[in-house]
């Protein structure tokens, strides 16, 4: 599945962990380092620091790193467990813990 627009994703290699996450059948991280990388990504997406990712924050962040809209939809479907259009830190952590 093509998750990135074009081929220019080398400028931000850390985003690859998100793509790898969605490619894995179990959607589980294997190491603490992977978990820390995912939390670092959460922190970068959380522009206002309220520990809640809005759809706008998620979309802005991922589109700026060449992820496509389908990936964003899959991200929300995976992490937004209560389907309220927002991803809390707790939802995000539960999805891969």
C-alpha positions in Angstrom: 0.0 0.0 0.0 1.3 3.4 -0.9 1.2 5.6 2.2 3.4 8.5 1.1 2.8 11.0 -1.7 5.7 10.7 -4.2 9.0 9.3 -3.1 10.4 12.2 -0.9 10.2 10.7 2.6 13.9 10.5 3.3 14.0 14.0 4.7 12.1 12.8 7.8 13.1 9.2 8.5 11.4 9.0 11.9 8.0 9.1 10.2 8.8 5.7 8.7 8.0 4.1 12.1 4.4 5.2 11.6 4.3 3.6 8.2 6.0 0.4 9.6 3.4 0.4 12.3 0.5 0.2 9.8 2.3 -2.4 7.7 2.7 -4.8 10.6 -0.1 -7.3 11.0 -0.3 -7.0 14.8 0.1 -3.2 15.0 2.4 -3.7 18.0 5.8 -2.1 18.6 8.6 -4.4 19.5 11.0 -2.2 21.5 10.9 0.6 24.0 12.9 2.6 21.4 10.0 2.2 19.0 7.5 3.3 21.7 9.6 6.4 22.5 9.8 7.2 18.8 6.0 7.0 18.6 5.6 9.3 21.6 8.1 11.8 20.1 6.0 11.9 17.0 2.9 12.5 19.2 4.7 15.4 20.8 5.6 16.9 17.5 2.0 16.6 16.2 0.6 18.2 19.4 1.1 21.8 18.4 -0.7 23.3 21.3 0.7 20.9 23.9 -2.7 19.9 25.3 -2.0 16.2 24.9 -4.9 15.8 22.5 -4.3 15.6 18.7 -7.0 17.2 16.6 -7.7 16.0 13.1 -6.2 19.4 11.9 -3.0 18.8 13.9 -2.7 15.2 12.6 -3.4 16.2 9.0 -1.1 19.2 8.9 1.8 17.2 10.4 1.4 14.1 8.2 0.7 16.0 4.9 3.8 18.2 5.5 5.8 15.0 5.6 4.2 13.6 2.4 1.8 11.1 3.9 -1.3 10.9 1.9 -5.0 11.4 2.9 -5.6 7.6 3.0 -2.8 7.2 5.6 -4.4 10.0 7.7 -7.8 8.3 7.6 -6.1 5.0 8.6 -4.2 6.8 11.4 -7.5 8.2 12.8 -9.3 4.9 12.5 -6.5 3.2 14.4 -5.8 5.7 17.1 -9.1 7.5 17.6 -10.8 4.6 19.6 -13.9 6.6 20.5 -14.3 8.1 17.0 -14.7 11.7 18.3 -12.2 13.1 15.7 -9.5 13.6 18.3 -6.7 11.3 19.6 -5.8 11.6 23.2 -2.5 10.6 24.6 -4.2 7.7 26.3 -5.8 6.5 23.0 -2.5 6.8 21.2 -0.6 4.8 23.8 -3.3 2.1 24.0 -3.2 1.5 20.3 0.4 0.2 20.2 1.1 -0.8 23.8 
